[in-house]
Amino acid sequence: MTSDDLQTNLRLPAALKAKLQRAAETNKRSMNAEVVARLDDSFDSPPAAATPVDDRTLDLFAEKVGQVLDERDKRRAKR
């Protein structure tokens, strides 16, 4: 870090702060260095791609959606 680096206030959930503290200790660096390293790494790696879904899974999903919609229509018709 240099004198040109900016200081920023940040609110974190307590559980996340505890995770960061443990990670910083494990990696033998300060909390600040841990946060900076993790943020920097997140920009270096490509965004996580969605897991491809096979045709059978899509067919089962479509069938289930159809069943749910049919049941909804039946309930509405009874009203």
MARROLUM-24093 format. One line per field, with one value per residue: residue number from 0; x, y, z of N, C-alpha, C in turn. Coordinates in pm, 1 decimal, decimal comma. Example, Ala and Ser with C-alpha at 12.3 -4.5 7.8 and 13.67 -1.06 7.14 Angstrom:
// MARROLUM-24093
resi: (0;1)
n_east: (1319,0;1285,0)
n_north: (-569,0;-225,0)
n_up: (780,0;708,0)
ca_east: (1230,0;1367,0)
ca_north: (-450,0;-106,0)
ca_up: (780,0;714,0)
c_east: (1320,0;1290,0)
c_north: (-330,0;3,0)
c_up: (780,0;787,0)
// end
This chain:
// MARROLUM-24093
resi: (0;1;2;3;4;5;6;7;8;9;10;11;12;13;14;15;16;17;18;19;20;21;22;23;24;25;26;27;28;29;30;31;32;33;34;35;36;37;38;39;40;41;42;43;44;45;46;47;48;49;50;51;52;53;54;55;56;57;58;59;60;61;62;63;64;65;66;67;68;69;70;71;72;73;74;75;76;77;78)
n_east: (83,8;40,2;97,0;-79,7;-298,9;-645,0;-856,5;-1130,3;-1448,7;-1631,6;-1913,9;-1967,2;-2123,8;-2112,2;-2042,4;-1918,6;-1699,5;-1562,0;-1493,3;-1321,0;-1119,0;-1018,6;-927,4;-731,3;-547,8;-473,8;-352,6;-147,2;-156,5;-265,7;-601,3;-686,0;-509,5;-594,1;-859,2;-811,3;-656,2;-841,7;-1046,8;-905,4;-830,3;-1083,2;-1142,8;-961,0;-1026,5;-1250,1;-1608,3;-1813,1;-1939,1;-2262,9;-2376,6;-2398,5;-2707,8;-2845,8;-3047,4;-3235,5;-3275,8;-3385,4;-3621,7;-3752,5;-3787,1;-3954,9;-4177,2;-4254,4;-4314,2;-4533,0;-4711,9;-4749,2;-4868,7;-5102,6;-5227,9;-5269,6;-5450,1;-5668,5;-5736,0;-5817,3;-6037,0;-6218,3;-6305,7)
n_north: (-117,4;222,3;576,7;692,4;534,6;493,1;537,9;354,1;325,3;43,5;-160,4;-471,8;-788,9;-948,5;-1221,4;-1255,2;-1087,3;-1225,8;-1456,3;-1343,6;-1253,0;-1498,0;-1608,6;-1420,2;-1457,3;-1723,1;-1689,4;-1530,9;-1244,6;-900,4;-792,2;-596,4;-641,3;-896,1;-853,6;-679,5;-848,3;-1053,1;-912,2;-811,8;-1053,1;-1139,0;-981,6;-1066,8;-1324,9;-1496,4;-1443,3;-1673,4;-1935,4;-2043,9;-2363,5;-2609,2;-2745,2;-3058,2;-3210,2;-3397,0;-3318,9;-3065,3;-3143,2;-3284,8;-3076,0;-2905,9;-3072,1;-3089,7;-2820,0;-2795,1;-2970,7;-2837,1;-2600,9;-2708,5;-2809,8;-2570,3;-2447,5;-2623,2;-2582,3;-2316,2;-2339,2;-2467,2;-2273,5)
n_up: (0,0;-69,5;-9,1;-175,5;-179,7;-118,8;165,1;285,2;429,8;536,7;571,9;721,7;761,5;1078,6;1081,0;833,4;862,8;1061,8;919,7;731,3;903,7;1002,5;761,4;693,9;903,0;851,8;602,2;674,0;671,6;695,6;783,1;603,0;385,2;317,2;231,0;13,6;-152,4;-207,3;-337,0;-556,9;-682,9;-758,4;-976,1;-1159,5;-1233,9;-1455,2;-1462,8;-1283,0;-1469,7;-1565,2;-1469,9;-1715,3;-1827,3;-1881,9;-2145,2;-2048,7;-1782,4;-1827,4;-1957,8;-1749,8;-1570,1;-1719,5;-1739,5;-1470,5;-1417,6;-1587,0;-1456,9;-1213,3;-1303,4;-1415,5;-1184,2;-1049,2;-1223,3;-1194,9;-925,8;-940,1;-1105,7;-942,0;-771,7)
ca_east: (0,0;116,2;25,4;-183,3;-414,0;-757,9;-916,2;-1273,9;-1525,0;-1710,1;-1992,1;-1967,2;-2188,8;-2014,3;-1996,1;-1825,0;-1576,2;-1492,1;-1433,4;-1206,2;-1012,5;-958,0;-852,5;-612,5;-452,6;-424,8;-265,5;-43,4;-162,9;-362,4;-738,6;-688,5;-441,1;-679,2;-972,1;-757,6;-616,9;-961,5;-1113,3;-821,6;-845,0;-1216,3;-1143,1;-871,8;-1087,7;-1375,8;-1726,5;-1851,7;-2037,8;-2372,3;-2356,4;-2487,0;-2814,0;-2869,9;-3184,2;-3324,4;-3310,5;-3478,2;-3751,1;-3814,2;-3827,9;-4071,2;-4289,1;-4294,9;-4379,7;-4664,5;-4795,7;-4781,9;-4965,7;-5229,7;-5287,9;-5316,0;-5571,9;-5775,0;-5778,8;-5888,9;-6166,0;-6306,5;-6350,1)
ca_north: (0,0;347,5;692,5;727,0;445,3;557,2;469,2;340,1;258,9;-66,1;-236,9;-615,3;-872,4;-998,9;-1355,5;-1239,3;-1030,7;-1334,5;-1541,3;-1270,8;-1254,5;-1631,2;-1623,4;-1334,5;-1526,7;-1840,6;-1642,8;-1447,7;-1105,7;-818,2;-795,8;-510,9;-711,2;-1008,9;-800,3;-629,4;-963,5;-1122,4;-827,7;-809,1;-1184,0;-1153,1;-914,0;-1140,3;-1448,9;-1472,7;-1472,8;-1815,0;-1968,3;-2129,0;-2504,7;-2650,9;-2837,2;-3153,3;-3211,5;-3475,7;-3233,3;-2964,4;-3209,7;-3311,3;-2947,3;-2860,8;-3157,5;-3048,3;-2689,7;-2823,9;-3029,1;-2730,4;-2512,7;-2782,4;-2811,0;-2434,2;-2425,7;-2703,0;-2512,2;-2194,5;-2379,0;-2507,9;-2155,4)
ca_up: (0,0;-77,7;44,8;-272,8;-161,1;-51,7;278,7;264,9;535,3;480,6;669,5;695,1;862,6;1175,6;1041,8;722,4;918,7;1130,5;815,2;677,2;1004,4;1002,0;636,1;703,7;991,0;778,4;493,9;735,7;626,8;768,4;730,2;484,4;276,2;278,7;153,2;-113,1;-233,9;-253,2;-436,7;-676,5;-747,2;-818,0;-1105,5;-1249,1;-1281,4;-1527,0;-1381,9;-1281,7;-1572,0;-1519,8;-1497,5;-1823,1;-1788,3;-1990,1;-2198,1;-1961,6;-1668,5;-1877,7;-1982,2;-1620,2;-1516,4;-1796,2;-1699,5;-1335,7;-1430,6;-1644,7;-1352,0;-1117,7;-1368,4;-1425,4;-1050,4;-1021,9;-1302,8;-1134,3;-804,9;-980,6;-1163,6;-831,8;-697,0)
c_east: (88,9;34,9;-83,3;-309,1;-521,5;-809,3;-1067,6;-1336,6;-1615,7;-1785,1;-1993,5;-2052,5;-2080,3;-1957,6;-1895,2;-1692,4;-1494,9;-1424,6;-1309,6;-1089,5;-941,7;-873,5;-724,3;-506,0;-389,9;-323,5;-155,1;-38,4;-267,9;-501,6;-746,2;-626,8;-524,9;-794,2;-923,8;-722,1;-739,6;-1037,2;-1035,2;-834,3;-979,3;-1224,9;-1055,6;-937,6;-1219,3;-1494,5;-1761,2;-1960,6;-2146,4;-2341,3;-2451,3;-2588,8;-2842,7;-3018,4;-3280,8;-3369,0;-3408,8;-3617,0;-3824,3;-3865,2;-3953,7;-4195,4;-4342,5;-4366,7;-4519,7;-4759,9;-4840,2;-4886,8;-5102,0;-5301,8;-5343,1;-5445,6;-5690,6;-5828,3;-5858,9;-6028,5;-6265,7;-6364,4;-6477,0)
c_north: (124,4;462,0;740,0;640,8;516,8;472,7;470,1;272,6;155,6;-136,5;-383,3;-686,1;-933,6;-1134,6;-1346,9;-1182,3;-1138,8;-1427,7;-1474,6;-1270,1;-1389,5;-1652,0;-1541,4;-1400,1;-1645,7;-1800,0;-1549,3;-1307,8;-1030,1;-836,0;-714,2;-582,1;-829,2;-961,4;-753,4;-745,8;-1034,1;-1041,4;-826,5;-940,4;-1197,0;-1083,1;-986,1;-1263,9;-1418,0;-1505,0;-1621,2;-1837,5;-2056,4;-2273,1;-2546,5;-2754,0;-2928,3;-3155,1;-3288,5;-3391,5;-3125,1;-3022,7;-3236,1;-3182,5;-2897,3;-2942,4;-3115,5;-2914,0;-2709,3;-2879,8;-2922,5;-2637,0;-2579,6;-2783,9;-2673,1;-2405,9;-2501,8;-2634,7;-2387,6;-2228,9;-2417,4;-2388,3;-2099,1)
c_up: (0,0;-18,7;-51,1;-257,0;-80,3;63,2;259,5;385,1;470,9;592,1;626,4;800,1;952,8;1133,8;927,1;771,7;989,3;1029,4;756,2;774,9;1006,2;876,7;640,2;791,4;919,3;672,0;541,3;674,6;706,4;707,1;602,2;364,8;226,5;190,0;17,1;-205,4;-291,2;-358,2;-567,7;-753,9;-817,8;-953,5;-1207,5;-1308,4;-1352,6;-1436,6;-1391,1;-1385,3;-1511,5;-1557,8;-1609,1;-1774,0;-1906,9;-2028,4;-2108,6;-1842,2;-1710,8;-1901,8;-1851,1;-1557,1;-1586,6;-1758,7;-1562,8;-1339,8;-1487,3;-1540,9;-1252,8;-1177,7;-1383,5;-1291,5;-1014,3;-1097,6;-1243,5;-1007,9;-839,0;-1034,6;-1056,4;-758,5;-750,4)
// end
